[in-house]
Amino acid sequence: MGSVVGETLGYSLTAVWTVLVASVLWRKGFPRWFAVLGTVAAALILLGVAAPWRVPGAQQANCAGYVLWSGWMLALAVLWGRRRE
């Protein structure tokens, strides 16, 4: 039960946070592709909610989402650094 609740909350909160940050950054002038990339990563992460019920492809989608999310976070650091110069 702990992994079901913990993973569900973790995946859900990561996805919601990512969508919120992506939308705020887009409104602040960041590129549209960046917001779309963050939203896609969030959607894939959110599919991880179905993983405890062994939904086919849920674990792979979640893994791909977190890999994409990691790249998105690195891109955020680069874009943020360029904006501060």
Residue pairs with C-beta under 8 A, 6 or more apart in sequence:
3 52
4 52
7 48
7 49
7 51
7 52
8 49
8 52
11 45
11 46
11 48
11 49
11 62
12 46
12 49
14 42
14 45
14 69
15 42
15 43
15 45
15 46
16 42
18 38
18 39
18 41
18 42
18 45
18 69
18 72
19 38
19 39
19 42
21 38
22 34
22 35
22 36
22 37
22 38
22 39
22 42
23 35
25 34
25 35
25 38
25 76
26 32
26 34
26 35
30 79
31 79
34 72
34 75
34 76
34 79
37 68
37 71
37 72
37 75
38 69
38 72
40 68
41 65
41 66
41 68
41 69
41 72
42 65
42 69
43 65
44 61
44 62
44 64
44 65
44 66
44 68
45 62
45 65
45 66
45 69
46 65
47 57
47 58
47 61
47 62
47 65
48 58
48 59
48 61
48 62
48 65
49 58
50 58
51 58
51 59
51 62
